[in-house]
Amino acid sequence: MVAYGAHTFQPKVHYSLHSADHIKKFGVVVSCFTHERKHRELKKFANMMHNATPGLGFEKGLLEDVVLMSKLHLQEFNMKLEVQLTKPHEPSQELLNFVKNHFGLSDNAIVELSVSNEALIHRQLIGRQDVVRYKDETNEHVGEVWFHAEFSVNDEGPFNMSVVSTWTGVSKNTYKTQRNPSLIPSSWIRISYPFCMDGGNVQVIP
């Protein structure tokens, strides 16, 4: 704003209608970046409709395209599975070696490994850099997702694991960010949270 002047920026006026209520209710302004990413799904189709006349027909056609795309994506998933990777790809040799060492597997073990930045877990799409709550055998934890993996060993499996950097609780709903990766069963992940950065801490909205 200093460089170009306030007149060059278009304010998001609609946000101001909700900001006061958010601050009053949560004490912070909730990050909308997770929801903003969904705009890409609309823009993929809307940007191609250059010759369309704005109006009800345009909106109807755009909605039909989005619904059909969502239906196609749902057909790719087996809803009976607790965990399913989206767009899996082969890992680096370094990561494959780490998995073998982590589980104490021999060099002769036949390991099939796929990794992905996103996974459908308990019918929720959980992606890289999402803040999640997961529960192990005794406690609940909050942390940041790094990536997901699926592997089989000597025809046993598949097993689904996620790498999550576990954070330390500072106060209620506030956590200190840190690089503390853990390899956990993906099914331990329960929910993802909206969050707000506050210096080196993160406030989550449960």
Residue pairs with C-beta under 8 A, 6 or more apart in sequence:
1 9
19 29
22 28
22 29
22 30
23 29
26 203
26 205
27 203
28 196
28 198
28 203
28 205
29 196
30 194
30 196
30 205
31 194
31 195
31 196
31 197
34 130
34 192
34 194
41 66
41 69
42 62
42 66
45 62
45 65
45 66
45 69
46 62
49 58
49 61
49 62
52 58
52 61
77 84
77 120
78 84
79 123
81 120
82 121
82 122
82 160
82 186
82 187
83 119
83 120
83 121
83 122
83 148
83 150
83 160
83 186
83 187
84 119
84 120
85 114
85 115
85 116
85 118
85 119
85 120
85 148
85 149
85 150
85 160
86 116
86 118
86 119
86 120
86 125
87 116
87 117
87 118
88 114
88 115
88 116
88 150
89 114
89 115
89 116
90 113
90 114
90 115
91 99
91 113
91 114
91 115
91 149
95 113
95 115
96 111
96 113
99 105
99 111
99 113
99 149
99 151
100 106
100 107
100 109
100 111
102 183
103 153
105 111
105 153
109 153
109 154
110 153
110 154
110 155
111 151
111 152
111 153
112 151
112 152
112 157
112 158
113 149
113 150
113 151
114 149
114 150
114 151
115 147
115 148
115 149
115 150
116 147
116 148
116 149
116 150
117 127
117 128
117 147
117 148
118 125
118 126
118 127
118 128
118 148
119 125
119 126
119 148
119 160
119 162
119 186
120 126
121 162
121 186
121 187
121 189
122 187
122 189
122 190
124 191
124 192
126 132
126 145
126 148
126 162
126 189
126 192
127 145
128 145
128 146
128 147
129 144
129 145
130 144
130 145
130 192
131 142
131 143
131 144
131 145
131 192
131 193
131 195
131 202
131 204
132 142
132 143
132 144
132 145
132 164
132 189
132 190
132 191
132 192
132 193
133 140
133 141
133 142
133 189
133 190
133 191
133 193
134 140
134 141
134 143
134 164
134 184
134 188
134 189
134 190
135 141
135 188
135 190
136 184
136 188
140 190
141 164
141 166
141 167
142 166
142 167
142 169
142 175
142 193
142 204
143 164
143 165
143 166
143 167
143 180
143 182
144 164
144 165
144 167
144 177
145 162
145 163
145 164
145 189
146 162
146 163
146 164
146 165
146 181
147 162
147 163
148 160
148 161
148 162
148 163
148 186
149 160
149 161
149 162
149 163
150 157
150 158
150 159
150 160
150 161
151 157
151 158
151 159
151 161
152 158
152 159
153 159
159 185
160 185
160 186
160 187
161 183
161 184
161 185
161 186
162 183
162 184
162 185
162 186
162 188
162 189
163 181
163 182
163 183
163 184
164 181
164 182
164 184
164 189
165 177
165 178
165 179
165 180
165 181
165 182
166 180
166 181
166 182
167 175
167 176
167 177
167 178
167 180
167 202
168 175
168 176
168 178
169 175
169 176
170 176
170 201
173 203
173 204
173 205
173 206
174 198
174 201
174 202
174 203
174 204
175 201
175 202
175 204
176 200
176 201
176 202
177 200
177 201
177 202
193 204
193 205
193 206
194 204
194 205
195 202
195 203
195 204
195 205
196 202
196 203
196 205
